Amino acid sequence: MTVAVAPLTGDALTHALPELARLRMAVFRDFPYLYDGDPSYEERYLASYRDNPRALLVAAKDGDRVVGAATGMPLADHADAATLDHSDLPPMSDIYYCAESVLLPAYRGAGLGHAFFDHREAAAREAGFSHCLFCGVIRDKDHPERPTGYQPLDGFWRKRGYAPVTGVTATFSWTDIGTDHETPHRLQAWMRQL
């Protein structure tokens, strides 16, 4: 498999927004997110990466098909910042936010997750940030939708130098599969110094 990983900008990013929205909805539908996505919300959300000159959207493409994507921007620029408890964090102006990484299952385990982090961490260093942070959803170990043999990404994140920030969580709302309304979900902040 030959997959190219590179930032999307300008017209290429604009034209990819619908495909990126479908990708996010497909990947986040699985455990642990269980997200019942909304295409119009997704396109609006992803447009924030097109419209912010300090944002980064990296795509993994197999030929012309987008099979994965990762996003980043200064934490101060991202709407998610408002839900984080900042008291135990460095100044927000020092933190680059790695908002999400999504990759179709058939492409996992081939190093693309590392490439996503490499691009975002390089962008953060180049822009003068001292830390990178992301949030991972918290689900109970006995959640009824947890697949047998499910392995969280904690080990991968730790190998990248990230660790959970004790006591720092965020709360985001989305509609879970099988429900008809948004509910709040807690996410754990993970951070590393660059």
N, C-alpha and C positions, 0 to 999 in steps of 0.2 A: 504494500500500500504506500502510495506517495501522496503525502498531505503537506501542503504549503501553509505556513503560519506567518501572517503579516498583518500589520495594522490596516484598517479600512479607513479611507478619508474621502472627502468630497463626494462626487457623484457615485463612486463605488459603494460608499457607505449608505447613501440615500437609497440607491436601488436595492441594497441588501436588507433594508429594514423589515419588509414583510417576511422574508425568509428567516431572518434572525428572530423575529417575533414568534414564528411557528416553532423554531428550534427551542427557544426558552420554554414555551408552553409544553413541548413534548418532554424535555428533560426534567423540568420541575414538576411534572405530573407524577413522577416516580417518588417513592420514599427516599428521603425523609420529608420532602416538601409537600407532596400530595396536593399540588396547586391546580385548581380548575381555572385555567387561564382565560383571558379576555383579549382577543387580537387587537382591538382598538386601544386598550390600555397599554399593551405591550409596545405598539408602534409609537405611542406618545412617550412612553418611558425611554425607549431606545433613541428617540429623536433628541433627548437631552445630551446624548453623546455626540451627536452630529452638531448640535448647536453650541456646545461648550468648547472653545479652543484649547482648554486645558485637559480635556477628556481624551481617553484612549479606548478604542474598540479594536480588539485583535480578533481576526477570524482564522479558523482552520478550514482550508478548502481542499476537497478531493475533486480535482478538476474544477468545474464551475460550481459545484455543490458545496454550500457551507455546512460543515458537519460539527463545528464547534465554535465557541466564541468566548472571549473574556473581556471584561470592562474594568476601567479604572479612572479615577479623577481625584483631585484634592478632596479630602473629607469635607472641608468647609463648603465645597460647591455642591455636595450631594444631599438630596432631601433626607436620606437615611440618618444623617448626622444629628438631626433633631431628636431622634429616639434614643440615642446613646447617652449613658451616664458618663460625662467627661471627667469627673473628679479624679479618677485614678489613671488618666491618660496624659501623655505629653500635650503641649499646646496643639490645638486643632490645626494650626498653620504648619505644623511639622509632620502631619500624617497624610499619607496617600492612601486612598480607599480602593481596595480591590473588590469591587462590588459583586461580581459573579464570574463563575466559569461554568460553561455548559458544554457537554460533549456527548454525542450519540454513543450508545453502549458499544457498538462494533469498533469504535476507534479508541477505546480506553486501553490503558496499559502499554501504549506505544511512545510515551514520553511527551505527549501533547500538553498534558497538565503542567509539566515543568516548563515547556516553551511559553505557555500563557503567563506563568509567574515571572519567567525571565524577562519578557517584554514589559510587564507592568513594573517590576522592580527597577529595570533600566530606565524607564520613563520617570519614575519617582526620583531616582538618584540624579538624573540629568536636570530635573526641575528643582533640586536642592532639598528634597524631603529627607527626613532622618528616619522615618518609620513607615511601614506598610501595615495596614489593618484590614481585616475582612470579618464577616459574621457568618456563622454556621448555625442552622436551625437546631433547636433542642427538642428531641422527641424522647418520650419514655422508652426504656429498654423493652417494656412489655406492650408497646403500642400494637394494636390489633392488625395494622397494615404493614408492620415490619416484616420484610421477607425473611424466610429461613436462610441462615448463612450470611445475612447482611453484614458488611464490613464498613464502618464509618471511615472517613478520610483522615481521621486524626493522625495516624502514623505518617501518611504522606505529608501532611501539613507540618508535623514536627521535624521531618527530615529537611524541609525547606527552611527551618529555623523559626517557625511560628510556634507560639504557645498561647493557651487561653489566658486572657487577662482576668484575674480573679475578681469576681464581683461586677464585671462590666458586661452588661447585656443590652440588647436593643429589642424593641417590640415593633413588629411589622404586622399589618393585617392583610389577609388574603382569603379567598374562598377555597376551602378544601373540597376535594372530590367528594361527591355525595351530599354536599350541603348547598344551600341556596343563598348564603349570605357570608360576608367577611367576618372572620374572627381574629383576635390578636394572637400572635405567635412570638415566643421568646427566641432570640438568637444569641449565641455566645460570641463575644468579640475575641478574635485571635490577632496577635500582633508580633512583629519582629523589628528589630533595629537593623537599618541598612548599613 
